[in-house]
Amino acid sequence: MRINACSVAFRHLDVTARDLARYVAREGFDGLEIWGPHAHALVTEWQALPQRPPVPMLAGYLPMGTPDFRRADADALLALTGAWGAPRLRLFAGGLGSEQADTDQRRAILRDLAVVADMARDRSLRIAVETHPGTLADSLPATLALVDALDHPAVGVNLDVLHVWESGADPVAALVALRGHVDHLHLKSVTGRDRLSVFHPDNVHDPQAAARACARC
């Protein structure tokens, strides 16, 4: 197993590409998962580094299933993934939980995911749909239904162990059930359910929220 650092952990710090590369080397990680805002800001500096660790995945964002979804934005994000040398792009399956999305909303999210998956396949890239609350992959049954509905060779799962546990499922059982679909795993540390807000999407994944937090630093 290859263990990678995630640059999102540094979302509230002013880091450089060199800082990230040095951190990965110093701490003995095998590579670096690059967070979308870092990927946009640091790609030129990263490409100029004489030594760079592997980048297994770019953690990106697209407004799946909404009027704001644009093929051009998806193409640009896939191009950025390729510029980092990453073989896969992490995406969320929309912004609605599996029990909240109605039939039309679910269909729209699946449609946009399939569009991006086709584009990724054409670039020899993969899409890793993350198991995450507030998405169509918010539980083990929902994630299984999602991958079955997509049935796309370029689509896999980024199994976030914390969020699987948060949903009430056994992470080991989930890993077994999703065998053949899991491309990547997210591992996080938290001391109890009362601390889950540390990983609330507004605190971790929203680039604008992170930018506001950085502005307050």
N, C-alpha and C positions, 0 to 999 in steps of 0.2 A: 504494500500500500504506500502511495506517495502522499505525504502530508504537506499541505500548502498553507501559507499565510494568506489572509484576506485583507486587502488594503482598506476595506470599509472600516476596519478597526481604528484607522487613523483619520476618520472623516472629520473630526473636530480639531485636527492639527494641520499646520501648514507644512506639508511634506513635499519633497522633490522626488523625482524618479530615482536619483542616486540614493536618497535616503531609504527608499523602499528596497532597492536592490541590495544595499548593504545590510539592511535588517534581515532579509531572507538568508543571506550568506552567513551572517554572524550567528543567527539563532538556529541554523541547521535545517531550515525548511527545504523542501524539494522544489518549490516554485511559489508563484504569487498569483492568487486570483485578484484580478483588477476590478475595482468598483467603477461603474459607469462614469461618474463625474471626474474621477481620477484619470480614467482612460482618455477622456476628451482633453483634459488639461495637460497631461504629461506625455502624450504619445511622441511628440517630436523629441523631447529630451530623452525619453526612454530609448528610442531608436538610435540615438547618438552615443549611448553608453557602450564602452568597449566590451563589457561583460554583463550579460543579463540572465536572470533565472528564467526557466520556462514559465509560461502563463497558460494554465490549463483551461481557464474560463474567464470571460468578461461578464460581469454582473450588470445587465442592462435593464432598461425600462421602456416599454411601449404601451400606449393606452388602448389595449386590446378591447375590441367590442364597442368602442365609442366613436362618435363622429370625428374625434381628433386623430384617429389612426390614419397614417399616411404611408403608402408604400415607399415613398422617397425617404422618410425617416427610418423605416425599417432597413432599407438598402444602405443608408449611411451608417447605421449601427452595425450592420453585418460587415461593411467595409472596415470600420474601426476595429471590429473583432479580428479581422484578418491582419490589419496593420500591427496588432499586438502579437500576432503569431498564435493566437488562441484557437483551439479547434472547436470550441463551443461557446454559445451565447446563452446565459441564464435569463429567463423571462418569467413573469408571473402570468397565470391564466386569468387575466382580467382583474377587476377590482370589486367583484361581488362574490360573496360566499355561495357555495353550491346549493344551499337551501334558500338563498335570497334571490338568485337569478331566475327570471322567468324563462319560458321556452325561447322567446325571441332574443333575449339577452345572452342566453347560453349559446344559441346558434351563432350570434354575431361574434362572440369571443372565440369559438371554435373556428369560425371562418377566418378570422384574422390570424390566429395561430397557424392555421394551415397555409395561409399565404406566406407568412414568414418562413415556415418550414420549407416550402418549395424554394424560396429564395436562398435559404441556407444550403439546401441540397445542391443547388446550382453552383454555389461557391465552395462545395466540399466541406461545409461546416455543419454542426449539429445545434439543435435547440434543446436546452435543459430546462424543463418546466419545474419550478420549485414548489415543493409542498409547503403551503403557507396559508395561514388564516386569512379570511376575506377574499379568497380566490376560488376558482373551480377545482382547486387541488387542496382543499382545506381539511380533508380527512382521507383515510385509506380507501374506503369505498368510492369516494369522489375522484380520487386520483386514478384508481383503476378504471373507472368509467371514462375519465378524460382520455387516457392513453388508448383505450379501446375505441373510443369515438374518433380520435384523430387517426389512429392506425397509420402512422407516417414513419418511414424508415429514418428520417432525420430528427425525430423527436425522442428524447429520453427524459429522465427524471433527475432533478437535483433533490435528493432526499435530505431534507433538513430535519435532523434527528430531534432537535428540541421541539419543533412545531408538530412533529408526529406525536411525540409524547404529550404535548400540550393538548392535542385533539382527543386524548384519551386512549390512543392506540399503543400497542407494544411495538417499539421501534424495531426489535429483532423480527417480530412477526411481519411487520410492514416490509422490511428488507427482503424477507423470503417471498412474500406475496408479490412484490414488484421485481423479483429477479428477472433479469433479461431486459428491464427497462431502465434501471438505475445507472446513470453515467457518472454521477458525482455525488458526494455527500457533504453537507454542512454540519460541522460539530461545534457546539457552543457550550459554555459553562454557565450554570445558574444554580443558585443554592436552594430555590424553592419556588412554588407557584406564585408566591407573593412578590417575587422579583421578576416576573415575566414581562413587566412593562419596560424593562431594560431593552427588550427586543421588539417593542411595539413598532409597527411599520413607520409611524410618524417620527420615531426616534432614530431609526436605523436606515430605512430605505428611501425615504422621500428626499430627493436631492435638494429641493428648495428648503425643506426643514433643516437639513444638514448645513446648508449655506447660511441660514439664519443663525444656527447655533455657532458656526464658525465666526460669524460677524460679532457675536457676543463675547468670544474668547478674549 
